Amino acid sequence: MSRAAASKASKEAGKANAHIKAEQKEREKSLGLNGTIKSAIGADVLMCKACGATQLGPTKCECSGGRVKPALDDDGLAELIAAAKVRMAANSEANRQETMRKSEAVAKERANKKDAREEAANDLTAEYYGDDGVECFQIVEFGIGKLGMDIEKNAISKITEGQAVELKVATGWVIHRVNGEDVPADKKAIVKAVSSGMKAPPVKIGFRVPLTDGFAHCAACNKFFSTDKFEEAQLQKGPGKQMCGSCEEFADMGDFGD
């Protein structure tokens, strides 16, 4: 064969191959084959032309006459695509169910933690504190984030937002311990202890809490008294600043020192 003839034959063969590839591409497009489905097909093989069973499933051949093998020139692409779509749908549904299960588990865990916090916040059977029988000791757990409360000396002077609201902490409560350690009646020391505890949350803050309404904490003698033991002007100063009548009298006399 001459060089010219060989070149012509090569060009014609190239055109034929290109035509075959174009037809195959058009067929794949008509069958809905794309990259995702192609990946799902992987090494799957058509096992039975009659029922469309493939090696990867999900259909298993149960034909009474046995498996019908595809012809040598039948690539079984239509059946492979159909099987791949069924597997993809099943995997998608399984993933959706797993996501829902995890979401429900997380929601349930959060609800349980919230219920536990509320129960602890409302637990007035907590350890009694002091000799006067008017207060108890209550531990509240705080996670990472805003505590939601302002402190004056060692007393809660204001509830702002965040965890303190959810945990039902109230103004007038007195901070006595942080993570099991007693803290002084000093705001800076308390803030330092809480900040240190937040490195490994939750932080457990132990509060001294009056058992009933109508009691206030004296910042001077560090005790709870009924509000009738305070002058109105002292009560207006608020937690962390107010002094009971006796302490105020000592202070006026100059006998209440540092």
C-alpha atoms as an extended CHARMM CRD file, in Angstrom:
* protein
*
       258  EXT
         1         1  MET       CA              0.0000000000        0.0000000000        0.0000000000  PROA      1               0.0000000000
         2         2  SER       CA              1.3230000000        3.3740000000       -0.9560000000  PROA      2               0.0000000000
         3         3  ARG       CA              1.8950000000        6.1000000000        1.5740000000  PROA      3               0.0000000000
         4         4  ALA       CA             -1.0100000000        8.1010000000        0.1800000000  PROA      4               0.0000000000
         5         5  ALA       CA             -3.3580000000        5.1390000000        0.4020000000  PROA      5               0.0000000000
         6         6  ALA       CA             -2.2460000000        4.3750000000        3.9480000000  PROA      6               0.0000000000
         7         7  SER       CA             -2.8460000000        7.9750000000        4.9680000000  PROA      7               0.0000000000
         8         8  LYS       CA             -6.3060000000        7.9220000000        3.4030000000  PROA      8               0.0000000000
         9         9  ALA       CA             -7.1800000000        4.6280000000        5.1590000000  PROA      9               0.0000000000
        10        10  SER       CA             -5.9840000000        6.0380000000        8.4820000000  PROA      10              0.0000000000
        11        11  LYS       CA             -8.1330000000        9.1450000000        8.0650000000  PROA      11              0.0000000000
        12        12  GLU       CA            -11.1790000000        7.0610000000        7.2210000000  PROA      12              0.0000000000
        13        13  ALA       CA            -10.5860000000        4.8060000000       10.2190000000  PROA      13              0.0000000000
        14        14  GLY       CA            -10.2580000000        7.8780000000       12.4000000000  PROA      14              0.0000000000
        15        15  LYS       CA            -13.5320000000        9.2610000000       11.0910000000  PROA      15              0.0000000000
        16        16  ALA       CA            -15.2360000000        5.9160000000       11.7090000000  PROA      16              0.0000000000
        17        17  ASN       CA            -13.9300000000        5.7730000000       15.2940000000  PROA      17              0.0000000000
        18        18  ALA       CA            -15.0080000000        9.3360000000       15.8830000000  PROA      18              0.0000000000
        19        19  HSD       CA            -18.4550000000        8.4950000000       14.5480000000  PROA      19              0.0000000000
        20        20  ILE       CA            -18.6750000000        5.4530000000       16.8290000000  PROA      20              0.0000000000
        21        21  LYS       CA            -17.6110000000        7.5240000000       19.8590000000  PROA      21              0.0000000000
        22        22  ALA       CA            -20.1570000000       10.2240000000       19.0010000000  PROA      22              0.0000000000
        23        23  GLU       CA            -22.9050000000        7.6290000000       18.7380000000  PROA      23              0.0000000000
        24        24  GLN       CA            -21.8340000000        6.0690000000       22.0500000000  PROA      24              0.0000000000
        25        25  LYS       CA            -21.7880000000        9.4640000000       23.7040000000  PROA      25              0.0000000000
        26        26  GLU       CA            -25.2390000000       10.2600000000       22.3620000000  PROA      26              0.0000000000
        27        27  ARG       CA            -26.5140000000        6.8970000000       23.5990000000  PROA      27              0.0000000000
        28        28  GLU       CA            -25.0630000000        7.4340000000       27.0650000000  PROA      28              0.0000000000
        29        29  LYS       CA            -26.6710000000       10.8750000000       27.1470000000  PROA      29              0.0000000000
        30        30  SER       CA            -30.0550000000        9.4740000000       26.1480000000  PROA      30              0.0000000000
        31        31  LEU       CA            -29.7880000000        6.8570000000       28.9210000000  PROA      31              0.0000000000
        32        32  GLY       CA            -28.9960000000        9.5700000000       31.4710000000  PROA      32              0.0000000000
        33        33  LEU       CA            -25.4060000000        8.5520000000       32.1670000000  PROA      33              0.0000000000
        34        34  ASN       CA            -23.3210000000       11.2030000000       33.9200000000  PROA      34              0.0000000000
        35        35  GLY       CA            -20.1760000000       11.3180000000       36.0300000000  PROA      35              0.0000000000
        36        36  THR       CA            -21.9840000000       10.5750000000       39.3030000000  PROA      36              0.0000000000
        37        37  ILE       CA            -23.8030000000        7.5480000000       37.8950000000  PROA      37              0.0000000000
        38        38  LYS       CA            -20.6340000000        6.3510000000       36.1870000000  PROA      38              0.0000000000
        39        39  SER       CA            -18.8610000000        6.3920000000       39.5580000000  PROA      39              0.0000000000
        40        40  ALA       CA            -21.7870000000        4.5200000000       41.1230000000  PROA      40              0.0000000000
        41        41  ILE       CA            -21.5980000000        1.8460000000       38.4010000000  PROA      41              0.0000000000
        42        42  GLY       CA            -17.8900000000        1.3650000000       39.0260000000  PROA      42              0.0000000000
        43        43  ALA       CA            -16.9560000000       -2.2700000000       38.3280000000  PROA      43              0.0000000000
        44        44  ASP       CA            -20.5610000000       -3.4810000000       38.2940000000  PROA      44              0.0000000000
        45        45  VAL       CA            -21.4580000000       -6.1620000000       35.7340000000  PROA      45              0.0000000000
        46        46  LEU       CA            -24.8240000000       -7.1810000000       34.2740000000  PROA      46              0.0000000000
        47        47  MET       CA            -25.5620000000      -10.7130000000       35.4360000000  PROA      47              0.0000000000
        48        48  CYS       CA            -29.0040000000      -11.3690000000       33.9220000000  PROA      48              0.0000000000
        49        49  LYS       CA            -30.5720000000       -9.6500000000       30.9390000000  PROA      49              0.0000000000
        50        50  ALA       CA            -34.0510000000      -10.9040000000       31.8240000000  PROA      50              0.0000000000
        51        51  CYS       CA            -34.4000000000       -9.3970000000       35.3280000000  PROA      51              0.0000000000
        52        52  GLY       CA            -31.6510000000       -6.7830000000       35.1790000000  PROA      52              0.0000000000
        53        53  ALA       CA            -29.7190000000       -8.2610000000       38.0970000000  PROA      53              0.0000000000
        54        54  THR       CA            -26.1770000000       -6.9380000000       38.4650000000  PROA      54              0.0000000000
        55        55  GLN       CA            -23.1690000000       -8.0090000000       40.4770000000  PROA      55              0.0000000000
        56        56  LEU       CA            -23.4790000000       -5.0560000000       42.9090000000  PROA      56              0.0000000000
        57        57  GLY       CA            -27.2450000000       -5.3490000000       43.1620000000  PROA      57              0.0000000000
        58        58  PRO       CA            -29.6330000000       -4.4930000000       44.5870000000  PROA      58              0.0000000000
        59        59  THR       CA            -31.5900000000       -6.9430000000       42.4030000000  PROA      59              0.0000000000
        60        60  LYS       CA            -30.6330000000      -10.6030000000       42.6950000000  PROA      60              0.0000000000
        61        61  CYS       CA            -31.5100000000      -12.9770000000       39.8790000000  PROA      61              0.0000000000
        62        62  GLU       CA            -34.3100000000      -15.3570000000       40.8080000000  PROA      62              0.0000000000
        63        63  CYS       CA            -35.3520000000      -16.2400000000       37.2820000000  PROA      63              0.0000000000
        64        64  SER       CA            -36.8980000000      -19.7240000000       37.1690000000  PROA      64              0.0000000000
        65        65  GLY       CA            -35.0250000000      -20.6490000000       33.9960000000  PROA      65              0.0000000000
        66        66  GLY       CA            -31.7150000000      -19.3820000000       35.3040000000  PROA      66              0.0000000000
        67        67  ARG       CA            -29.7690000000      -16.3150000000       34.3830000000  PROA      67              0.0000000000
        68        68  VAL       CA            -29.9640000000      -14.9620000000       30.8660000000  PROA      68              0.0000000000
        69        69  LYS       CA            -26.5140000000      -13.7300000000       29.9240000000  PROA      69              0.0000000000
        70        70  PRO       CA            -26.3270000000      -10.6170000000       27.7530000000  PROA      70              0.0000000000
        71        71  ALA       CA            -25.1150000000      -11.0030000000       24.1650000000  PROA      71              0.0000000000
        72        72  LEU       CA            -21.4550000000      -10.3770000000       23.4540000000  PROA      72              0.0000000000
        73        73  ASP       CA            -22.2230000000       -7.0350000000       21.8030000000  PROA      73              0.0000000000
        74        74  ASP       CA            -24.5840000000       -5.9500000000       24.6500000000  PROA      74              0.0000000000
        75        75  ASP       CA            -22.7680000000       -3.8660000000       27.2620000000  PROA      75              0.0000000000
        76        76  GLY       CA            -25.8410000000       -3.8740000000       29.5270000000  PROA      76              0.0000000000
        77        77  LEU       CA            -25.4670000000       -0.1380000000       30.0710000000  PROA      77              0.0000000000
        78        78  ALA       CA            -29.1830000000        0.5300000000       30.4980000000  PROA      78              0.0000000000
        79        79  GLU       CA            -29.4960000000       -2.1070000000       33.2190000000  PROA      79              0.0000000000
        80        80  LEU       CA            -26.2860000000       -0.9650000000       34.9400000000  PROA      80              0.0000000000
        81        81  ILE       CA            -27.5530000000        2.6230000000       35.0170000000  PROA      81              0.0000000000
        82        82  ALA       CA            -30.9070000000        1.5250000000       36.4270000000  PROA      82              0.0000000000
        83        83  ALA       CA            -29.2360000000       -0.5440000000       39.1480000000  PROA      83              0.0000000000
        84        84  ALA       CA            -26.8410000000        2.2940000000       40.0220000000  PROA      84              0.0000000000
        85        85  LYS       CA            -29.7640000000        4.7450000000       40.3910000000  PROA      85              0.0000000000
        86        86  VAL       CA            -31.5430000000        2.3730000000       42.7700000000  PROA      86              0.0000000000
        87        87  ARG       CA            -28.3930000000        2.0000000000       44.9020000000  PROA      87              0.0000000000
        88        88  MET       CA            -27.8500000000        5.7670000000       44.9230000000  PROA      88              0.0000000000
        89        89  ALA       CA            -31.4410000000        6.3810000000       46.0320000000  PROA      89              0.0000000000
        90        90  ALA       CA            -31.0910000000        3.7780000000       48.7800000000  PROA      90              0.0000000000
        91        91  ASN       CA            -27.8200000000        5.3260000000       49.9810000000  PROA      91              0.0000000000
        92        92  SER       CA            -29.3610000000        8.7950000000       49.9150000000  PROA      92              0.0000000000
        93        93  GLU       CA            -32.3150000000        7.6270000000       52.0000000000  PROA      93              0.0000000000
        94        94  ALA       CA            -29.9990000000        5.8420000000       54.4420000000  PROA      94              0.0000000000
        95        95  ASN       CA            -27.9200000000        9.0130000000       54.8270000000  PROA      95              0.0000000000
        96        96  ARG       CA            -31.0640000000       11.0670000000       55.3560000000  PROA      96              0.0000000000
        97        97  GLN       CA            -32.2990000000        8.6750000000       58.0320000000  PROA      97              0.0000000000
        98        98  GLU       CA            -28.8940000000        8.7170000000       59.7440000000  PROA      98              0.0000000000
        99        99  THR       CA            -28.8220000000       12.5210000000       59.6910000000  PROA      99              0.0000000000
       100       100  MET       CA            -32.3170000000       12.6380000000       61.1930000000  PROA      100             0.0000000000
       101       101  ARG       CA            -31.3110000000       10.1150000000       63.8560000000  PROA      101             0.0000000000
       102       102  LYS       CA            -28.2440000000       12.1300000000       64.8170000000  PROA      102             0.0000000000
       103       103  SER       CA            -30.2370000000       15.3970000000       64.8340000000  PROA      103             0.0000000000
       104       104  GLU       CA            -32.8900000000       13.8590000000       67.0810000000  PROA      104             0.0000000000
       105       105  ALA       CA            -30.1930000000       12.4820000000       69.3970000000  PROA      105             0.0000000000
       106       106  VAL       CA            -28.5360000000       15.9050000000       69.6560000000  PROA      106             0.0000000000
       107       107  ALA       CA            -31.8880000000       17.6160000000       70.2720000000  PROA      107             0.0000000000
       108       108  LYS       CA            -32.7700000000       15.0550000000       72.9410000000  PROA      108             0.0000000000
       109       109  GLU       CA            -29.3990000000       15.4810000000       74.6360000000  PROA      109             0.0000000000
       110       110  ARG       CA            -29.8000000000       19.2530000000       74.6560000000  PROA      110             0.0000000000
       111       111  ALA       CA            -33.3120000000       18.9530000000       76.0650000000  PROA      111             0.0000000000
       112       112  ASN       CA            -32.1080000000       16.5790000000       78.7840000000  PROA      112             0.0000000000
       113       113  LYS       CA            -29.2980000000       18.9420000000       79.7290000000  PROA      113             0.0000000000
       114       114  LYS       CA            -31.7110000000       21.8790000000       79.8200000000  PROA      114             0.0000000000
       115       115  ASP       CA            -34.1560000000       19.9230000000       81.9950000000  PROA      115             0.0000000000
       116       116  ALA       CA            -31.3200000000       18.9470000000       84.3000000000  PROA      116             0.0000000000
       117       117  ARG       CA            -30.1840000000       22.5710000000       84.5930000000  PROA      117             0.0000000000
       118       118  GLU       CA            -33.7150000000       23.7430000000       85.3290000000  PROA      118             0.0000000000
       119       119  GLU       CA            -34.1950000000       21.0050000000       87.8860000000  PROA      119             0.0000000000
       120       120  ALA       CA            -30.9590000000       21.9610000000       89.5840000000  PROA      120             0.0000000000
       121       121  ALA       CA            -31.8850000000       25.6370000000       89.4620000000  PROA      121             0.0000000000
       122       122  ASN       CA            -35.2380000000       24.9390000000       91.0920000000  PROA      122             0.0000000000
       123       123  ASP       CA            -33.9060000000       22.4480000000       93.6360000000  PROA      123             0.0000000000
       124       124  LEU       CA            -34.5880000000       24.0170000000       97.0130000000  PROA      124             0.0000000000
       125       125  THR       CA            -33.7960000000       20.7560000000       98.7740000000  PROA      125             0.0000000000
       126       126  ALA       CA            -30.1490000000       21.5780000000       98.2490000000  PROA      126             0.0000000000
       127       127  GLU       CA            -27.6760000000       21.6070000000      101.0870000000  PROA      127             0.0000000000
       128       128  TYR       CA            -28.6390000000       24.0030000000      103.8710000000  PROA      128             0.0000000000
       129       129  TYR       CA            -26.0730000000       26.6220000000      104.6860000000  PROA      129             0.0000000000
       130       130  GLY       CA            -25.4130000000       28.6710000000      107.8140000000  PROA      130             0.0000000000
       131       131  ASP       CA            -26.8510000000       28.4270000000      111.2880000000  PROA      131             0.0000000000
       132       132  ASP       CA            -29.8520000000       30.6900000000      110.7520000000  PROA      132             0.0000000000
       133       133  GLY       CA            -31.8870000000       28.2790000000      108.5990000000  PROA      133             0.0000000000
       134       134  VAL       CA            -32.7370000000       30.9780000000      106.0780000000  PROA      134             0.0000000000
       135       135  GLU       CA            -30.4760000000       29.9620000000      103.1910000000  PROA      135             0.0000000000
       136       136  CYS       CA            -29.2560000000       26.9660000000      101.2280000000  PROA      136             0.0000000000
       137       137  PHE       CA            -26.2430000000       26.1510000000       99.1010000000  PROA      137             0.0000000000
       138       138  GLN       CA            -26.9360000000       25.5100000000       95.4280000000  PROA      138             0.0000000000
       139       139  ILE       CA            -24.5370000000       24.4940000000       92.6490000000  PROA      139             0.0000000000
       140       140  VAL       CA            -25.1970000000       25.6550000000       89.0850000000  PROA      140             0.0000000000
       141       141  GLU       CA            -23.1750000000       24.5330000000       86.0550000000  PROA      141             0.0000000000
       142       142  PHE       CA            -22.2050000000       27.1120000000       83.4120000000  PROA      142             0.0000000000
       143       143  GLY       CA            -20.8960000000       26.2090000000       79.9590000000  PROA      143             0.0000000000
       144       144  ILE       CA            -18.8020000000       28.2560000000       77.5570000000  PROA      144             0.0000000000
       145       145  GLY       CA            -20.3480000000       31.6230000000       76.7110000000  PROA      145             0.0000000000
       146       146  LYS       CA            -21.7710000000       34.6370000000       78.4810000000  PROA      146             0.0000000000
       147       147  LEU       CA            -22.7150000000       33.9670000000       82.0810000000  PROA      147             0.0000000000
       148       148  GLY       CA            -25.3180000000       36.6910000000       81.8150000000  PROA      148             0.0000000000
       149       149  MET       CA            -24.9100000000       38.2480000000       85.2500000000  PROA      149             0.0000000000
       150       150  ASP       CA            -23.1400000000       41.2020000000       86.8710000000  PROA      150             0.0000000000
       151       151  ILE       CA            -21.2520000000       40.7840000000       90.1470000000  PROA      151             0.0000000000
       152       152  GLU       CA            -20.8110000000       43.3210000000       92.9370000000  PROA      152             0.0000000000
       153       153  LYS       CA            -18.2820000000       42.0720000000       95.4760000000  PROA      153             0.0000000000
       154       154  ASN       CA            -19.5390000000       38.4540000000       95.6690000000  PROA      154             0.0000000000
       155       155  ALA       CA            -23.2520000000       39.0540000000       95.0680000000  PROA      155             0.0000000000
       156       156  ILE       CA            -25.2650000000       38.9070000000       91.8510000000  PROA      156             0.0000000000
       157       157  SER       CA            -26.2880000000       42.5170000000       91.2980000000  PROA      157             0.0000000000
       158       158  LYS       CA            -27.9580000000       42.1560000000       87.9080000000  PROA      158             0.0000000000
       159       159  ILE       CA            -29.1500000000       39.4340000000       85.5280000000  PROA      159             0.0000000000
       160       160  THR       CA            -28.5600000000       40.4730000000       81.9140000000  PROA      160             0.0000000000
       161       161  GLU       CA            -28.9450000000       37.6450000000       79.3900000000  PROA      161             0.0000000000
       162       162  GLY       CA            -27.6180000000       34.2560000000       78.4150000000  PROA      162             0.0000000000
       163       163  GLN       CA            -27.0770000000       31.3050000000       80.6960000000  PROA      163             0.0000000000
       164       164  ALA       CA            -28.0690000000       32.9900000000       83.9640000000  PROA      164             0.0000000000
       165       165  VAL       CA            -31.5720000000       33.5540000000       82.5940000000  PROA      165             0.0000000000
       166       166  GLU       CA            -31.9130000000       29.9500000000       81.3980000000  PROA      166             0.0000000000
       167       167  LEU       CA            -30.5620000000       28.5920000000       84.6900000000  PROA      167             0.0000000000
       168       168  LYS       CA            -32.8820000000       30.8750000000       86.6690000000  PROA      168             0.0000000000
       169       169  VAL       CA            -30.1190000000       32.4830000000       88.7000000000  PROA      169             0.0000000000
       170       170  ALA       CA            -31.4800000000       35.4940000000       90.5960000000  PROA      170             0.0000000000
       171       171  THR       CA            -30.1720000000       38.8230000000       91.8190000000  PROA      171             0.0000000000
       172       172  GLY       CA            -29.1710000000       38.7070000000       95.4580000000  PROA      172             0.0000000000
       173       173  TRP       CA            -27.5870000000       35.2540000000       95.2350000000  PROA      173             0.0000000000
       174       174  VAL       CA            -24.0820000000       35.1200000000       96.6760000000  PROA      174             0.0000000000
       175       175  ILE       CA            -21.1530000000       33.2940000000       95.0830000000  PROA      175             0.0000000000
       176       176  HSD       CA            -19.3930000000       31.1370000000       97.6550000000  PROA      176             0.0000000000
       177       177  ARG       CA            -17.5190000000       28.4820000000       95.6590000000  PROA      177             0.0000000000
       178       178  VAL       CA            -16.1490000000       27.9540000000       92.1560000000  PROA      178             0.0000000000
       179       179  ASN       CA            -15.4450000000       24.3560000000       91.1330000000  PROA      179             0.0000000000
       180       180  GLY       CA            -15.5030000000       23.2360000000       94.7690000000  PROA      180             0.0000000000
       181       181  GLU       CA            -13.1030000000       25.9000000000       96.0370000000  PROA      181             0.0000000000
       182       182  ASP       CA            -14.2330000000       28.6700000000       98.3880000000  PROA      182             0.0000000000
       183       183  VAL       CA            -13.7350000000       32.1480000000       96.9290000000  PROA      183             0.0000000000
       184       184  PRO       CA            -13.3650000000       35.4510000000       98.7970000000  PROA      184             0.0000000000
       185       185  ALA       CA            -15.9740000000       38.1780000000       98.6430000000  PROA      185             0.0000000000
       186       186  ASP       CA            -14.0280000000       39.8780000000       95.8770000000  PROA      186             0.0000000000
       187       187  LYS       CA            -15.1960000000       40.3520000000       92.2930000000  PROA      187             0.0000000000
       188       188  LYS       CA            -11.7300000000       40.1460000000       90.7340000000  PROA      188             0.0000000000
       189       189  ALA       CA            -10.9440000000       36.8960000000       92.5290000000  PROA      189             0.0000000000
       190       190  ILE       CA            -14.2580000000       35.3720000000       91.4790000000  PROA      190             0.0000000000
       191       191  VAL       CA            -13.8600000000       36.4270000000       87.8430000000  PROA      191             0.0000000000
       192       192  LYS       CA            -10.3340000000       34.9690000000       87.8270000000  PROA      192             0.0000000000
       193       193  ALA       CA            -11.5660000000       31.6520000000       89.2800000000  PROA      193             0.0000000000
       194       194  VAL       CA            -14.4170000000       31.4120000000       86.7480000000  PROA      194             0.0000000000
       195       195  SER       CA            -12.1340000000       32.3000000000       83.8180000000  PROA      195             0.0000000000
       196       196  SER       CA             -9.6750000000       29.6230000000       84.9240000000  PROA      196             0.0000000000
       197       197  GLY       CA            -12.5040000000       27.0930000000       85.1920000000  PROA      197             0.0000000000
       198       198  MET       CA            -13.6840000000       27.8620000000       81.6690000000  PROA      198             0.0000000000
       199       199  LYS       CA            -10.5100000000       26.2420000000       80.3340000000  PROA      199             0.0000000000
       200       200  ALA       CA            -12.1640000000       22.9130000000       81.1490000000  PROA      200             0.0000000000
       201       201  PRO       CA            -15.9280000000       23.6070000000       81.2140000000  PROA      201             0.0000000000
       202       202  PRO       CA            -18.4640000000       23.3600000000       82.6780000000  PROA      202             0.0000000000
       203       203  VAL       CA            -17.7720000000       25.6530000000       85.6180000000  PROA      203             0.0000000000
       204       204  LYS       CA            -19.6340000000       24.7620000000       88.8010000000  PROA      204             0.0000000000
       205       205  ILE       CA            -20.5420000000       27.8640000000       90.7780000000  PROA      205             0.0000000000
       206       206  GLY       CA            -21.8250000000       27.3600000000       94.3130000000  PROA      206             0.0000000000
       207       207  PHE       CA            -24.3560000000       29.9820000000       95.3890000000  PROA      207             0.0000000000
       208       208  ARG       CA            -25.7440000000       30.8630000000       98.7840000000  PROA      208             0.0000000000
       209       209  VAL       CA            -29.4430000000       31.3300000000       98.1600000000  PROA      209             0.0000000000
       210       210  PRO       CA            -32.2310000000       32.5770000000      100.4690000000  PROA      210             0.0000000000
       211       211  LEU       CA            -34.8930000000       29.9080000000      100.9530000000  PROA      211             0.0000000000
       212       212  THR       CA            -37.7550000000       32.3560000000      100.5520000000  PROA      212             0.0000000000
       213       213  ASP       CA            -38.4450000000       35.8220000000       99.2170000000  PROA      213             0.0000000000
       214       214  GLY       CA            -38.1360000000       38.7860000000      101.5310000000  PROA      214             0.0000000000
       215       215  PHE       CA            -34.4940000000       38.2150000000      102.4690000000  PROA      215             0.0000000000
       216       216  ALA       CA            -31.4140000000       40.2050000000      101.4700000000  PROA      216             0.0000000000
       217       217  HSD       CA            -27.6830000000       39.7130000000      101.9050000000  PROA      217             0.0000000000
       218       218  CYS       CA            -25.5630000000       42.0680000000      103.9850000000  PROA      218             0.0000000000
       219       219  ALA       CA            -22.2550000000       42.8360000000      102.2640000000  PROA      219             0.0000000000
       220       220  ALA       CA            -20.6430000000       43.7120000000      105.5930000000  PROA      220             0.0000000000
       221       221  CYS       CA            -21.3950000000       40.7560000000      107.8840000000  PROA      221             0.0000000000
       222       222  ASN       CA            -21.9680000000       38.3300000000      104.9940000000  PROA      222             0.0000000000
       223       223  LYS       CA            -25.3370000000       37.0840000000      106.2440000000  PROA      223             0.0000000000
       224       224  PHE       CA            -28.9180000000       36.9630000000      104.9890000000  PROA      224             0.0000000000
       225       225  PHE       CA            -31.5800000000       38.8630000000      106.9280000000  PROA      225             0.0000000000
       226       226  SER       CA            -35.2190000000       39.6830000000      106.3300000000  PROA      226             0.0000000000
       227       227  THR       CA            -35.5080000000       42.9470000000      104.4320000000  PROA      227             0.0000000000
       228       228  ASP       CA            -37.0390000000       44.6930000000      107.4700000000  PROA      228             0.0000000000
       229       229  LYS       CA            -33.5360000000       44.5670000000      109.0000000000  PROA      229             0.0000000000
       230       230  PHE       CA            -32.3100000000       46.9650000000      106.2980000000  PROA      230             0.0000000000
       231       231  GLU       CA            -32.9230000000       50.6590000000      105.8660000000  PROA      231             0.0000000000
       232       232  GLU       CA            -34.6690000000       51.4700000000      102.5840000000  PROA      232             0.0000000000
       233       233  ALA       CA            -31.6840000000       53.5120000000      101.4600000000  PROA      233             0.0000000000
       234       234  GLN       CA            -29.4550000000       50.4670000000      101.9170000000  PROA      234             0.0000000000
       235       235  LEU       CA            -31.7710000000       48.2020000000       99.9380000000  PROA      235             0.0000000000
       236       236  GLN       CA            -31.7010000000       50.7060000000       97.0970000000  PROA      236             0.0000000000
       237       237  LYS       CA            -27.9000000000       50.3110000000       96.9110000000  PROA      237             0.0000000000
       238       238  GLY       CA            -28.4830000000       46.7280000000       95.8730000000  PROA      238             0.0000000000
       239       239  PRO       CA            -26.6740000000       43.4070000000       96.3940000000  PROA      239             0.0000000000
       240       240  GLY       CA            -22.9780000000       43.6240000000       97.1270000000  PROA      240             0.0000000000
       241       241  LYS       CA            -23.3040000000       47.1160000000       98.6250000000  PROA      241             0.0000000000
       242       242  GLN       CA            -26.2160000000       47.0280000000      101.0590000000  PROA      242             0.0000000000
       243       243  MET       CA            -25.6440000000       46.6660000000      104.8190000000  PROA      243             0.0000000000
       244       244  CYS       CA            -28.0650000000       45.5090000000      107.4710000000  PROA      244             0.0000000000
       245       245  GLY       CA            -29.1020000000       47.9640000000      110.1860000000  PROA      245             0.0000000000
       246       246  SER       CA            -26.5940000000       46.6660000000      112.7310000000  PROA      246             0.0000000000
       247       247  CYS       CA            -23.6280000000       46.8600000000      110.3620000000  PROA      247             0.0000000000
       248       248  GLU       CA            -24.6950000000       50.3030000000      109.2020000000  PROA      248             0.0000000000
       249       249  GLU       CA            -24.8090000000       51.4610000000      112.8130000000  PROA      249             0.0000000000
       250       250  PHE       CA            -21.3190000000       50.0970000000      113.4870000000  PROA      250             0.0000000000
       251       251  ALA       CA            -20.0760000000       51.7840000000      110.3110000000  PROA      251             0.0000000000
       252       252  ASP       CA            -21.5520000000       55.1290000000      111.4500000000  PROA      252             0.0000000000
       253       253  MET       CA            -19.7990000000       54.7140000000      114.7980000000  PROA      253             0.0000000000
       254       254  GLY       CA            -16.5050000000       54.0930000000      113.0570000000  PROA      254             0.0000000000
       255       255  ASP       CA            -16.2110000000       50.6290000000      114.5400000000  PROA      255             0.0000000000
       256       256  PHE       CA            -16.6590000000       48.7770000000      111.2410000000  PROA      256             0.0000000000
       257       257  GLY       CA            -13.2290000000       48.7470000000      109.7070000000  PROA      257             0.0000000000
       258       258  ASP       CA            -11.4070000000       46.8500000000      106.9740000000  PROA      258             0.0000000000
